[in-house]
Amino acid sequence: MFKHLILIITTASTLFVRAQSDFAVGLNGNVNFPNGKFTEYFGTGFGGDAHFLYLFGNSSIFSFSIGYNQFGLDDDAFNAKASELGLDATFDLESKFSTLPILLGVKWYFLKQKASSAYIMIEGGFYNYNFTLSGTAEVGSTSSGEPITLPEIDESGTETMLRISAGYLFFVEKHWFIDASINYIVLTDAFTVDVPVDPADAEAISGAAESLNYLSVTAGINYRF
C-alpha cells in the first residue's frame, strides 16, 4: 500500500514542478448516505479529503486525493434486524467502520461557462479500512438474565474502490473556485457487522466481507496556482 502511495505522490509532485500554473489543491467535506445492505446497520457517515489537481487541455483535470470517512452502527436497526430473524436477544453495541481512501481520477468539463462549469468524474484506487465492534447481548432464554459480553472484533485491511461523480465548479476569482458534487462509491470486500444467522447463538456476531456502496454529497474549495 505504502509503495503505491509513494509512487502516486511522486507522480503528482512531478506534475506540479513541470506546470505550476496548471496545478491546484483543495479540501472537501462530505456527508455519506449508505445504500442497500450497508444501510441496514449503519447510519449517515461523515468525512472529507485533501486533493491535488492538474489541469490538462481545455476540458480535463487529473485528480489525486486522500480522504477519511467514518460510519457508526445504528443500534436500533441492528436490533430490529435481529428481531426480524427471530433472535431472542437485545444487543447493546459500539461499532465503527472507517475508511482511508486513496484515489486517482479524471474530471471532464461540459457545459463550460465563464463563471461555472458542470463536470463528470471517475476515480479508482484503494482504501484502508478499520472495523471495530464490542458490546453485550441480553438473551431472553437465559435463566440468570445477565448480559453476555460479546467477543470484540477489530479488523483492518486494504481493498479496492470506485467513485463516480457529477458536480459543478464555481469560479470565485482568478485563483479560487468552489466544487460541489454528488458521488456514488463502491467499496469491495468491506468488513462489516452481520446479525447471527442462528437464533440460538447470540454471541456469533461476525464480520461480513462484501461489496458495499453509498452516496456522498461533497462540497469544498480549491486554490489554483
Z-matrix of the N, CA and C atoms (Angstrom, degrees):
N
C 1 1.457
C 2 1.521 1 110.98
N 3 1.365 2 116.06 1 -47.61
C 4 1.450 3 119.20 2 -175.30
C 5 1.532 4 111.90 3 -72.05
N 6 1.329 5 118.09 4 -28.83
C 7 1.458 6 120.01 5 174.45
C 8 1.521 7 110.57 6 -63.89
N 9 1.345 8 115.12 7 -41.93
C 10 1.464 9 119.46 8 178.01
C 11 1.516 10 110.91 9 -64.42
N 12 1.343 11 116.50 10 -40.06
C 13 1.457 12 120.90 11 -179.51
C 14 1.520 13 110.62 12 -63.44
N 15 1.340 14 117.91 13 -43.82
C 16 1.468 15 121.69 14 179.10
C 17 1.514 16 110.80 15 -61.47
N 18 1.347 17 117.03 16 -41.45
C 19 1.462 18 121.26 17 179.30
C 20 1.520 19 110.98 18 -62.92
N 21 1.343 20 116.98 19 -43.09
C 22 1.461 21 121.27 20 -179.20
C 23 1.526 22 110.71 21 -65.11
N 24 1.339 23 116.56 22 -44.39
C 25 1.465 24 120.52 23 -179.90
C 26 1.522 25 110.84 24 -63.70
N 27 1.322 26 116.47 25 -39.17
C 28 1.469 27 120.28 26 178.13
C 29 1.514 28 111.17 27 -62.98
N 30 1.338 29 116.84 28 -42.03
C 31 1.458 30 121.06 29 179.00
C 32 1.524 31 111.20 30 -63.21
N 33 1.337 32 115.53 31 -45.01
C 34 1.467 33 119.59 32 179.35
C 35 1.516 34 111.53 33 -63.61
N 36 1.342 35 117.40 34 -39.52
C 37 1.459 36 121.23 35 179.58
C 38 1.520 37 111.36 36 -65.34
N 39 1.335 38 116.74 37 -37.76
C 40 1.459 39 120.89 38 178.47
C 41 1.520 40 111.17 39 -63.26
N 42 1.326 41 116.24 40 -43.01
C 43 1.460 42 120.25 41 177.42
C 44 1.522 43 111.09 42 -61.82
N 45 1.324 44 116.55 43 -36.95
C 46 1.452 45 120.54 44 -179.70
C 47 1.524 46 111.42 45 -65.72
N 48 1.326 47 115.70 46 -43.92
C 49 1.461 48 120.15 47 -179.13
C 50 1.519 49 111.09 48 -64.93
N 51 1.310 50 117.29 49 -39.27
C 52 1.460 51 120.89 50 -175.66
C 53 1.525 52 112.99 51 -75.28
N 54 1.337 53 116.45 52 -28.30
C 55 1.470 54 117.43 53 -174.07
C 56 1.513 55 110.79 54 -148.81
N 57 1.336 56 116.10 55 70.63
C 58 1.446 57 120.15 56 -177.00
C 59 1.521 58 112.60 57 -61.38
N 60 1.315 59 117.96 58 -33.28
C 61 1.460 60 120.07 59 -177.34
C 62 1.522 61 111.72 60 -67.91
N 63 1.311 62 117.82 61 -18.93
C 64 1.454 63 121.93 62 179.75
C 65 1.526 64 112.33 63 -106.33
N 66 1.307 65 116.84 64 18.84
C 67 1.463 66 122.00 65 -175.71
C 68 1.522 67 109.86 66 -111.79
N 69 1.334 68 116.60 67 140.58
C 70 1.464 69 121.17 68 178.74
C 71 1.519 70 109.80 69 -141.58
N 72 1.326 71 116.14 70 155.87
C 73 1.462 72 122.37 71 175.66
C 74 1.524 73 108.25 72 -129.76
N 75 1.317 74 116.72 73 158.60
C 76 1.459 75 118.51 74 -178.75
C 77 1.507 76 113.58 75 -164.54
N 78 1.331 77 115.04 76 169.61
C 79 1.459 78 123.26 77 177.21
C 80 1.526 79 108.91 78 -130.05
N 81 1.327 80 116.50 79 138.01
C 82 1.461 81 122.47 80 176.96
C 83 1.517 82 110.66 81 -123.73
N 84 1.319 83 116.08 82 149.01
C 85 1.450 84 122.12 83 166.68
C 86 1.515 85 108.16 84 -116.24
N 87 1.319 86 118.27 85 149.45
C 88 1.457 87 118.99 86 -177.82
C 89 1.525 88 112.71 87 -145.56
N 90 1.339 89 114.57 88 152.42
C 91 1.458 90 123.45 89 173.48
C 92 1.522 91 106.88 90 -114.62
N 93 1.332 92 117.51 91 131.02
C 94 1.464 93 122.11 92 -172.12
C 95 1.529 94 111.39 93 -115.11
N 96 1.340 95 115.30 94 135.07
C 97 1.462 96 121.83 95 -176.66
C 98 1.528 97 109.43 96 -120.89
N 99 1.339 98 118.16 97 105.55
C 100 1.468 99 121.13 98 -178.68
C 101 1.527 100 112.96 99 -59.71
N 102 1.335 101 115.64 100 149.24
C 103 1.467 102 122.63 101 177.01
C 104 1.521 103 110.09 102 -120.10
N 105 1.338 104 115.56 103 161.90
C 106 1.458 105 121.53 104 171.92
C 107 1.516 106 112.75 105 56.12
N 108 1.335 107 117.20 106 -136.28
C 109 1.460 108 121.02 107 -177.43
C 110 1.518 109 111.83 108 -64.67
N 111 1.336 110 116.49 109 -27.67
C 112 1.455 111 120.41 110 178.90
C 113 1.531 112 110.79 111 -58.78
N 114 1.324 113 116.83 112 -35.87
C 115 1.463 114 120.40 113 -176.72
C 116 1.525 115 112.53 114 -81.18
N 117 1.351 116 118.01 115 -8.31
C 118 1.460 117 120.15 116 177.93
C 119 1.523 118 111.51 117 -63.03
N 120 1.326 119 117.04 118 -35.17
C 121 1.452 120 120.51 119 -172.46
C 122 1.529 121 114.62 120 -123.03
N 123 1.317 122 117.42 121 -16.16
C 124 1.457 123 119.88 122 -175.46
C 125 1.526 124 111.48 123 -116.49
N 126 1.329 125 115.64 124 141.82
C 127 1.447 126 121.52 125 178.25
C 128 1.520 127 111.77 126 -92.04
N 129 1.314 128 116.44 127 -168.31
C 130 1.458 129 122.92 128 -179.86
C 131 1.525 130 110.57 129 -59.61
N 132 1.333 131 115.07 130 136.35
C 133 1.453 132 120.78 131 179.42
C 134 1.520 133 111.63 132 -110.87
N 135 1.323 134 115.47 133 168.16
C 136 1.458 135 121.37 134 -178.93
C 137 1.527 136 109.69 135 -136.51
N 138 1.326 137 115.34 136 157.16
C 139 1.455 138 118.52 137 179.21
C 140 1.515 139 111.91 138 -178.40
N 141 1.310 140 114.90 139 -161.06
C 142 1.454 141 120.78 140 -179.93
C 143 1.518 142 110.09 141 -176.66
N 144 1.324 143 116.53 142 177.00
C 145 1.457 144 120.23 143 177.41
C 146 1.526 145 110.83 144 -154.90
N 147 1.312 146 114.37 145 157.47
C 148 1.463 147 122.32 146 169.63
C 149 1.514 148 106.64 147 -110.02
N 150 1.324 149 117.62 148 136.49
C 151 1.458 150 119.28 149 -176.01
C 152 1.526 151 112.15 150 -136.99
N 153 1.325 152 113.51 151 156.93
C 154 1.455 153 122.90 152 -179.94
C 155 1.524 154 107.43 153 -122.20
N 156 1.308 155 117.49 154 130.20
C 157 1.456 156 122.26 155 -175.16
C 158 1.526 157 110.99 156 -120.49
N 159 1.318 158 115.35 157 138.38
C 160 1.465 159 121.38 158 174.13
C 161 1.523 160 107.79 159 -124.08
N 162 1.316 161 116.92 160 118.18
C 163 1.463 162 122.36 161 -177.09
C 164 1.522 163 109.67 162 -89.02
N 165 1.339 164 116.74 163 121.50
C 166 1.459 165 119.65 164 177.67
C 167 1.531 166 109.11 165 -130.99
N 168 1.307 167 115.61 166 137.48
C 169 1.461 168 120.43 167 -175.80
C 170 1.515 169 110.27 168 72.91
N 171 1.316 170 116.35 169 -167.69
C 172 1.459 171 121.48 170 -179.38
C 173 1.522 172 113.71 171 -96.61
N 174 1.339 173 117.23 172 -6.80
C 175 1.460 174 118.01 173 -173.49
C 176 1.526 175 114.68 174 -141.61
N 177 1.339 176 118.06 175 15.23
C 178 1.460 177 119.75 176 -175.18
C 179 1.525 178 111.66 177 -135.95
N 180 1.328 179 115.58 178 148.61
C 181 1.457 180 122.60 179 177.10
C 182 1.525 181 108.38 180 -136.09
N 183 1.321 182 115.92 181 128.49
C 184 1.459 183 121.79 182 172.24
C 185 1.522 184 108.07 183 -85.55
N 186 1.350 185 117.76 184 137.47
C 187 1.461 186 121.79 185 -176.72
C 188 1.525 187 111.53 186 -129.60
N 189 1.326 188 114.55 187 139.26
C 190 1.463 189 122.30 188 171.38
C 191 1.530 190 106.97 189 -131.55
N 192 1.337 191 117.73 190 125.74
C 193 1.467 192 120.00 191 -175.50
C 194 1.519 193 111.91 192 -136.43
N 195 1.328 194 114.36 193 150.77
C 196 1.465 195 123.37 194 173.30
C 197 1.529 196 106.81 195 -127.91
N 198 1.321 197 117.76 196 127.22
C 199 1.452 198 119.75 197 -175.42
C 200 1.515 199 113.47 198 -133.79
N 201 1.332 200 114.63 199 -177.73
C 202 1.463 201 122.36 200 175.96
C 203 1.520 202 108.36 201 -148.36
N 204 1.341 203 116.48 202 133.39
C 205 1.466 204 121.59 203 177.89
C 206 1.522 205 109.29 204 -137.17
N 207 1.332 206 115.51 205 147.04
C 208 1.462 207 119.86 206 -179.42
C 209 1.525 208 110.64 207 -138.96
N 210 1.343 209 115.23 208 137.83
C 211 1.457 210 122.57 209 177.98
C 212 1.521 211 108.67 210 -126.96
N 213 1.340 212 116.24 211 142.36
C 214 1.456 213 121.09 212 177.04
C 215 1.522 214 111.41 213 -111.07
N 216 1.319 215 116.36 214 149.31
C 217 1.459 216 121.53 215 -179.33
C 218 1.531 217 110.80 216 -70.95
N 219 1.323 218 116.51 217 137.84
C 220 1.460 219 123.00 218 174.82
C 221 1.524 220 107.52 219 -91.67
N 222 1.333 221 116.21 220 102.22
C 223 1.466 222 121.00 221 -175.66
C 224 1.527 223 112.13 222 -60.44
N 225 1.319 224 117.26 223 -41.49
C 226 1.463 225 121.10 224 -179.41
C 227 1.531 226 111.09 225 -63.09
N 228 1.333 227 116.08 226 -41.98
C 229 1.463 228 119.76 227 179.59
C 230 1.528 229 110.79 228 -65.45
N 231 1.329 230 116.66 229 -38.87
C 232 1.462 231 120.51 230 179.34
C 233 1.523 232 110.69 231 -64.03
N 234 1.336 233 116.96 232 -44.91
C 235 1.468 234 120.22 233 179.96
C 236 1.521 235 111.92 234 -67.96
N 237 1.333 236 116.59 235 -33.96
C 238 1.462 237 119.82 236 177.04
C 239 1.525 238 110.53 237 -64.45
N 240 1.343 239 116.73 238 -40.14
C 241 1.461 240 120.38 239 178.77
C 242 1.527 241 110.80 240 -68.20
N 243 1.338 242 116.67 241 -39.08
C 244 1.456 243 120.30 242 178.12
C 245 1.529 244 110.77 243 -61.94
N 246 1.331 245 116.21 244 -40.94
C 247 1.463 246 120.46 245 178.10
C 248 1.524 247 111.00 246 -65.48
N 249 1.342 248 115.65 247 -40.31
C 250 1.465 249 120.42 248 179.00
C 251 1.523 250 111.50 249 -61.39
N 252 1.337 251 116.48 250 -33.57
C 253 1.461 252 121.23 251 179.94
C 254 1.531 253 112.16 252 -82.56
N 255 1.342 254 116.74 253 -2.32
C 256 1.454 255 119.85 254 179.09
C 257 1.511 256 114.32 255 85.13
N 258 1.330 257 118.23 256 16.86
C 259 1.464 258 122.04 257 -178.90
C 260 1.527 259 109.55 258 -81.47
N 261 1.337 260 117.11 259 120.57
C 262 1.463 261 122.16 260 -177.24
C 263 1.530 262 108.99 261 -85.80
N 264 1.334 263 116.35 262 68.81
C 265 1.457 264 120.84 263 -177.84
C 266 1.523 265 109.84 264 -157.32
N 267 1.334 266 114.96 265 152.74
C 268 1.463 267 121.51 266 174.68
C 269 1.521 268 108.10 267 -120.38
N 270 1.319 269 116.25 268 128.91
C 271 1.459 270 121.45 269 -174.57
C 272 1.530 271 111.39 270 -104.78
N 273 1.321 272 115.56 271 141.73
C 274 1.465 273 122.64 272 170.87
C 275 1.528 274 106.04 273 -122.79
N 276 1.327 275 116.29 274 101.03
C 277 1.460 276 121.01 275 -168.66
C 278 1.528 277 112.74 276 -120.24
N 279 1.313 278 115.07 277 151.30
C 280 1.451 279 122.72 278 167.88
C 281 1.526 280 107.12 279 -123.39
N 282 1.324 281 115.90 280 123.53
C 283 1.454 282 119.29 281 -177.12
C 284 1.521 283 109.97 282 -148.01
N 285 1.323 284 115.76 283 144.90
C 286 1.462 285 121.84 284 178.76
C 287 1.520 286 109.13 285 -139.05
N 288 1.325 287 114.87 286 135.83
C 289 1.459 288 121.14 287 174.57
C 290 1.526 289 107.18 288 -123.25
N 291 1.329 290 117.04 289 115.79
C 292 1.459 291 120.99 290 -178.34
C 293 1.526 292 109.98 291 -124.25
N 294 1.329 293 115.49 292 150.57
C 295 1.461 294 120.81 293 179.92
C 296 1.517 295 110.32 294 -131.86
N 297 1.323 296 115.32 295 148.60
C 298 1.459 297 123.07 296 174.20
C 299 1.535 298 107.02 297 -122.90
N 300 1.338 299 118.18 298 89.17
C 301 1.464 300 120.61 299 -176.49
C 302 1.536 301 112.54 300 -82.42
N 303 1.318 302 115.86 301 142.56
C 304 1.467 303 123.43 302 175.01
C 305 1.530 304 106.52 303 -128.18
N 306 1.345 305 116.47 304 114.14
C 307 1.461 306 120.90 305 -167.91
C 308 1.524 307 112.75 306 -130.22
N 309 1.330 308 114.80 307 146.18
C 310 1.462 309 123.46 308 169.01
C 311 1.521 310 107.89 309 -116.14
N 312 1.333 311 116.95 310 142.21
C 313 1.453 312 118.28 311 -179.49
C 314 1.513 313 113.21 312 -162.06
N 315 1.327 314 114.33 313 177.03
C 316 1.458 315 121.79 314 177.96
C 317 1.524 316 108.70 315 -131.20
N 318 1.331 317 115.57 316 135.47
C 319 1.452 318 123.35 317 179.84
C 320 1.536 319 107.93 318 -112.08
N 321 1.348 320 116.32 319 128.27
C 322 1.467 321 120.51 320 179.78
C 323 1.525 322 109.91 321 -112.47
N 324 1.348 323 115.17 322 127.16
C 325 1.463 324 120.59 323 174.97
C 326 1.532 325 111.16 324 -74.73
N 327 1.315 326 116.54 325 148.29
C 328 1.457 327 121.93 326 161.61
C 329 1.530 328 106.95 327 -152.40
N 330 1.311 329 117.60 328 162.99
C 331 1.467 330 122.24 329 -173.65
C 332 1.532 331 110.46 330 53.31
N 333 1.329 332 115.07 331 43.24
C 334 1.458 333 119.57 332 -176.43
C 335 1.516 334 111.56 333 -72.74
N 336 1.348 335 115.80 334 131.22
C 337 1.452 336 122.30 335 177.65
C 338 1.527 337 109.18 336 -126.40
N 339 1.317 338 115.74 337 177.09
C 340 1.461 339 119.96 338 -176.24
C 341 1.520 340 112.09 339 -64.80
N 342 1.328 341 118.09 340 -43.31
C 343 1.457 342 121.22 341 -174.80
C 344 1.522 343 114.19 342 -105.74
N 345 1.331 344 118.94 343 -3.76
C 346 1.457 345 121.08 344 -178.38
C 347 1.511 346 110.24 345 -159.79
N 348 1.314 347 115.99 346 165.56
C 349 1.455 348 120.58 347 178.84
C 350 1.517 349 110.60 348 -160.13
N 351 1.321 350 117.13 349 132.80
C 352 1.457 351 121.94 350 172.76
C 353 1.531 352 109.32 351 -81.63
N 354 1.333 353 116.94 352 156.02
C 355 1.455 354 119.73 353 179.98
C 356 1.526 355 110.77 354 -152.89
N 357 1.319 356 115.63 355 163.95
C 358 1.459 357 123.31 356 167.80
C 359 1.526 358 107.26 357 -124.14
N 360 1.309 359 116.15 358 155.00
C 361 1.461 360 119.47 359 -175.07
C 362 1.520 361 110.79 360 -147.96
N 363 1.317 362 116.08 361 142.64
C 364 1.464 363 122.83 362 175.32
C 365 1.525 364 107.97 363 -127.23
N 366 1.337 365 115.77 364 129.52
C 367 1.464 366 121.08 365 179.09
C 368 1.529 367 109.85 366 -132.16
N 369 1.299 368 115.41 367 147.24
C 370 1.453 369 121.30 368 175.84
C 371 1.513 370 109.71 369 -140.60
N 372 1.322 371 115.96 370 156.81
C 373 1.454 372 118.96 371 179.26
C 374 1.510 373 110.58 372 169.15
N 375 1.306 374 115.61 373 -142.84
C 376 1.458 375 119.69 374 -179.15
C 377 1.521 376 109.57 375 -140.00
N 378 1.319 377 115.08 376 162.72
C 379 1.452 378 120.62 377 178.62
C 380 1.521 379 109.96 378 -136.18
N 381 1.308 380 115.14 379 140.48
C 382 1.455 381 121.13 380 172.30
C 383 1.525 382 107.71 381 -94.24
N 384 1.318 383 118.52 382 131.59
C 385 1.459 384 120.77 383 -177.11
C 386 1.526 385 111.08 384 -121.34
N 387 1.336 386 114.84 385 156.60
C 388 1.448 387 121.89 386 172.76
C 389 1.533 388 107.79 387 -137.59
N 390 1.311 389 116.31 388 127.48
C 391 1.463 390 122.24 389 -179.31
C 392 1.527 391 108.83 390 -125.35
N 393 1.345 392 116.68 391 125.06
C 394 1.463 393 120.91 392 177.51
C 395 1.521 394 109.40 393 -126.98
N 396 1.332 395 115.77 394 149.13
C 397 1.460 396 121.37 395 177.21
C 398 1.520 397 109.36 396 -152.94
N 399 1.326 398 115.50 397 135.26
C 400 1.458 399 121.75 398 174.35
C 401 1.525 400 107.94 399 -152.12
N 402 1.325 401 117.20 400 164.32
C 403 1.466 402 119.38 401 178.76
C 404 1.508 403 112.39 402 151.43
N 405 1.327 404 114.36 403 -165.27
C 406 1.459 405 121.25 404 -177.71
C 407 1.526 406 110.60 405 -132.92
N 408 1.331 407 115.24 406 164.29
C 409 1.472 408 122.12 407 175.85
C 410 1.522 409 108.79 408 -135.39
N 411 1.323 410 116.23 409 133.04
C 412 1.456 411 121.43 410 173.01
C 413 1.520 412 107.95 411 -102.17
N 414 1.322 413 115.83 412 114.25
C 415 1.458 414 121.51 413 -175.88
C 416 1.526 415 109.00 414 -96.84
N 417 1.338 416 116.71 415 124.88
C 418 1.458 417 121.42 416 -175.22
C 419 1.504 418 114.50 417 -64.22
N 420 1.325 419 117.76 418 -27.70
C 421 1.462 420 120.49 419 -175.22
C 422 1.521 421 113.11 420 -84.64
N 423 1.342 422 118.83 421 -7.29
C 424 1.463 423 120.22 422 -179.56
C 425 1.528 424 110.26 423 -77.28
N 426 1.323 425 116.30 424 142.83
C 427 1.460 426 120.58 425 -177.47
C 428 1.521 427 112.32 426 -74.81
N 429 1.327 428 117.87 427 -34.86
C 430 1.455 429 120.80 428 -176.97
C 431 1.515 430 112.54 429 -75.85
N 432 1.320 431 117.66 430 -30.62
C 433 1.454 432 121.79 431 -178.46
C 434 1.516 433 113.47 432 74.99
N 435 1.328 434 117.81 433 6.08
C 436 1.461 435 121.51 434 179.21
C 437 1.533 436 110.28 435 -76.16
N 438 1.331 437 116.17 436 139.50
C 439 1.478 438 118.49 437 177.86
C 440 1.526 439 111.72 438 -62.42
N 441 1.303 440 115.29 439 144.23
C 442 1.455 441 121.46 440 175.95
C 443 1.526 442 108.55 441 -94.90
N 444 1.327 443 116.70 442 128.40
C 445 1.462 444 120.32 443 176.30
C 446 1.521 445 109.08 444 -79.07
N 447 1.303 446 116.04 445 122.30
C 448 1.459 447 120.58 446 -177.36
C 449 1.525 448 111.13 447 -81.98
N 450 1.318 449 117.18 448 147.68
C 451 1.463 450 119.62 449 176.71
C 452 1.527 451 110.32 450 -63.33
N 453 1.328 452 116.52 451 136.11
C 454 1.455 453 120.81 452 -179.19
C 455 1.531 454 110.85 453 -74.77
N 456 1.333 455 114.19 454 144.62
C 457 1.459 456 121.07 455 176.80
C 458 1.525 457 107.95 456 -117.85
N 459 1.308 458 116.63 457 131.52
C 460 1.473 459 121.92 458 176.49
C 461 1.527 460 106.94 459 -142.63
N 462 1.324 461 115.84 460 99.56
C 463 1.457 462 121.25 461 -175.31
C 464 1.530 463 110.35 462 -121.48
N 465 1.312 464 115.87 463 144.95
C 466 1.460 465 120.88 464 175.68
C 467 1.523 466 108.86 465 -146.50
N 468 1.323 467 115.65 466 160.68
C 469 1.460 468 120.35 467 -179.45
C 470 1.508 469 110.86 468 177.15
N 471 1.311 470 115.55 469 -174.43
C 472 1.457 471 121.84 470 -179.88
C 473 1.523 472 109.22 471 -132.52
N 474 1.337 473 116.36 472 129.80
C 475 1.463 474 122.14 473 179.91
C 476 1.533 475 109.20 474 -137.71
N 477 1.334 476 116.01 475 173.52
C 478 1.463 477 121.09 476 -179.74
C 479 1.526 478 111.10 477 -89.74
N 480 1.341 479 115.48 478 159.68
C 481 1.462 480 120.10 479 179.40
C 482 1.522 481 110.39 480 -151.14
N 483 1.317 482 115.12 481 163.94
C 484 1.467 483 122.86 482 -179.80
C 485 1.519 484 108.48 483 -136.10
N 486 1.346 485 116.42 484 139.80
C 487 1.469 486 120.60 485 175.42
C 488 1.531 487 109.13 486 -133.30
N 489 1.322 488 116.31 487 127.64
C 490 1.463 489 123.34 488 177.38
C 491 1.524 490 107.67 489 -117.07
N 492 1.324 491 117.28 490 129.68
C 493 1.465 492 120.77 491 -171.80
C 494 1.524 493 111.80 492 -131.85
N 495 1.327 494 114.77 493 152.01
C 496 1.461 495 123.22 494 168.77
C 497 1.513 496 106.43 495 -133.09
N 498 1.343 497 116.58 496 130.70
C 499 1.453 498 117.63 497 -174.68
C 500 1.506 499 113.72 498 -155.29
N 501 1.339 500 113.65 499 -169.89
C 502 1.465 501 120.85 500 -177.15
C 503 1.516 502 109.21 501 -141.50
N 504 1.319 503 116.24 502 136.31
C 505 1.459 504 123.00 503 174.04
C 506 1.525 505 109.57 504 -103.99
N 507 1.326 506 115.75 505 132.89
C 508 1.464 507 120.94 506 176.30
C 509 1.526 508 108.31 507 -117.97
N 510 1.318 509 117.06 508 116.53
C 511 1.462 510 121.40 509 -176.99
C 512 1.522 511 109.80 510 -84.65
N 513 1.337 512 116.37 511 112.12
C 514 1.462 513 121.89 512 -177.80
C 515 1.516 514 110.79 513 -77.19
N 516 1.301 515 117.23 514 -47.70
C 517 1.468 516 123.89 515 174.34
C 518 1.517 517 108.45 516 -160.60
N 519 1.296 518 119.32 517 -167.48
C 520 1.461 519 121.83 518 -168.93
C 521 1.526 520 113.43 519 -53.24
N 522 1.330 521 118.50 520 -42.19
C 523 1.460 522 121.33 521 -173.23
C 524 1.528 523 114.48 522 -106.12
N 525 1.319 524 118.47 523 -10.19
C 526 1.451 525 120.41 524 -173.47
C 527 1.529 526 111.62 525 -118.46
N 528 1.330 527 115.73 526 138.64
C 529 1.463 528 119.63 527 172.64
C 530 1.521 529 110.26 528 -147.79
N 531 1.322 530 115.13 529 148.20
C 532 1.467 531 123.37 530 -179.56
C 533 1.528 532 108.74 531 -100.19
N 534 1.314 533 115.33 532 140.29
C 535 1.469 534 121.79 533 -177.75
C 536 1.525 535 108.81 534 -123.22
N 537 1.329 536 117.84 535 125.67
C 538 1.462 537 122.80 536 175.35
C 539 1.523 538 108.79 537 -129.11
N 540 1.334 539 117.48 538 137.51
C 541 1.465 540 119.42 539 -175.53
C 542 1.525 541 112.01 540 -153.47
N 543 1.339 542 114.48 541 161.76
C 544 1.458 543 123.60 542 170.11
C 545 1.525 544 106.53 543 -114.87
N 546 1.337 545 116.93 544 133.17
C 547 1.459 546 121.22 545 -171.75
C 548 1.529 547 111.41 546 -128.50
N 549 1.318 548 115.02 547 144.75
C 550 1.470 549 121.78 548 174.16
C 551 1.525 550 106.76 549 -114.31
N 552 1.338 551 116.84 550 121.22
C 553 1.460 552 121.99 551 -173.71
C 554 1.523 553 110.17 552 -118.05
N 555 1.324 554 115.88 553 135.02
C 556 1.466 555 122.34 554 175.95
C 557 1.520 556 108.51 555 -118.89
N 558 1.336 557 116.77 556 124.03
C 559 1.458 558 123.36 557 176.72
C 560 1.520 559 108.51 558 -107.50
N 561 1.316 560 117.93 559 120.99
C 562 1.470 561 120.42 560 178.84
C 563 1.523 562 110.00 561 -84.99
N 564 1.319 563 116.59 562 142.36
C 565 1.472 564 123.64 563 175.52
C 566 1.521 565 112.69 564 48.69
N 567 1.332 566 116.73 565 46.63
C 568 1.459 567 120.59 566 178.26
C 569 1.530 568 109.85 567 -73.61
N 570 1.319 569 117.66 568 136.57
C 571 1.458 570 121.86 569 -177.86
C 572 1.521 571 108.80 570 -92.64
N 573 1.328 572 116.55 571 108.26
C 574 1.463 573 120.26 572 -177.23
C 575 1.522 574 110.92 573 -132.92
N 576 1.323 575 115.09 574 173.06
C 577 1.461 576 121.36 575 -176.72
C 578 1.527 577 111.20 576 -79.30
N 579 1.325 578 116.20 577 153.29
C 580 1.456 579 121.23 578 175.17
C 581 1.525 580 108.68 579 -142.60
N 582 1.329 581 116.49 580 146.86
C 583 1.471 582 121.66 581 177.84
C 584 1.533 583 108.78 582 -73.87
N 585 1.349 584 118.10 583 140.55
C 586 1.467 585 119.85 584 178.23
C 587 1.522 586 112.00 585 -56.93
N 588 1.320 587 117.06 586 138.85
C 589 1.458 588 121.84 587 178.75
C 590 1.528 589 110.60 588 -75.81
N 591 1.319 590 117.12 589 -36.60
C 592 1.462 591 122.38 590 -177.70
C 593 1.533 592 109.53 591 -89.18
N 594 1.333 593 119.07 592 112.54
C 595 1.474 594 121.44 593 -178.91
C 596 1.517 595 113.49 594 -59.95
N 597 1.346 596 118.35 595 -21.48
C 598 1.456 597 121.29 596 -179.12
C 599 1.525 598 112.45 597 -81.23
N 600 1.302 599 117.54 598 -8.35
C 601 1.462 600 121.19 599 -175.85
C 602 1.520 601 109.87 600 -120.25
N 603 1.319 602 116.82 601 79.08
C 604 1.460 603 121.79 602 -175.18
C 605 1.524 604 112.72 603 -69.62
N 606 1.352 605 117.34 604 -19.46
C 607 1.458 606 119.63 605 -177.46
C 608 1.527 607 112.82 606 -83.10
N 609 1.328 608 116.04 607 -12.56
C 610 1.469 609 119.57 608 -171.53
C 611 1.520 610 112.11 609 -85.99
N 612 1.323 611 116.08 610 61.02
C 613 1.461 612 120.17 611 171.95
C 614 1.519 613 106.75 612 -85.61
N 615 1.301 614 115.88 613 120.01
C 616 1.461 615 119.22 614 -173.41
C 617 1.519 616 110.69 615 -120.80
N 618 1.306 617 115.37 616 153.58
C 619 1.457 618 119.84 617 174.18
C 620 1.516 619 109.97 618 -79.89
N 621 1.314 620 116.44 619 142.79
C 622 1.463 621 121.27 620 -178.46
C 623 1.521 622 109.32 621 -119.39
N 624 1.316 623 116.91 622 114.70
C 625 1.458 624 121.11 623 179.18
C 626 1.526 625 108.94 624 -86.68
N 627 1.316 626 116.61 625 113.47
C 628 1.450 627 121.15 626 -179.22
C 629 1.520 628 108.96 627 -158.93
N 630 1.329 629 116.74 628 167.95
C 631 1.461 630 120.72 629 178.53
C 632 1.527 631 109.65 630 -75.14
N 633 1.327 632 116.12 631 131.37
C 634 1.459 633 122.64 632 177.72
C 635 1.521 634 108.61 633 -124.77
N 636 1.323 635 116.22 634 156.18
C 637 1.461 636 119.13 635 179.09
C 638 1.519 637 110.39 636 -141.36
N 639 1.325 638 114.89 637 156.76
C 640 1.458 639 120.08 638 177.60
C 641 1.519 640 110.17 639 -155.36
N 642 1.323 641 115.40 640 160.23
C 643 1.454 642 122.64 641 175.16
C 644 1.520 643 108.97 642 -99.22
N 645 1.316 644 115.75 643 146.42
C 646 1.448 645 121.01 644 -178.88
C 647 1.525 646 109.97 645 -134.34
N 648 1.332 647 116.00 646 135.41
C 649 1.456 648 121.87 647 173.67
C 650 1.531 649 107.00 648 -107.44
N 651 1.340 650 115.68 649 122.93
C 652 1.462 651 121.10 650 -170.67
C 653 1.521 652 111.35 651 -125.13
N 654 1.320 653 116.12 652 142.65
C 655 1.462 654 121.43 653 173.71
C 656 1.520 655 108.63 654 -145.92
N 657 1.337 656 116.04 655 143.04
C 658 1.455 657 119.27 656 -179.09
C 659 1.510 658 112.04 657 -166.11
N 660 1.318 659 114.57 658 -177.32
C 661 1.454 660 121.07 659 -178.95
C 662 1.524 661 109.68 660 -128.34
N 663 1.340 662 115.55 661 145.65
C 664 1.447 663 122.15 662 -177.56
C 665 1.525 664 110.94 663 -128.28
N 666 1.323 665 115.04 664 149.38
C 667 1.468 666 120.84 665 176.79
C 668 1.529 667 108.39 666 -121.51
N 669 1.332 668 115.84 667 124.66
C 670 1.461 669 120.69 668 178.59
C 671 1.524 670 109.97 669 -101.18
N 672 1.337 671 115.75 670 127.25
C 673 1.468 672 120.59 671 -179.03
C 674 1.519 673 112.08 672 -74.36
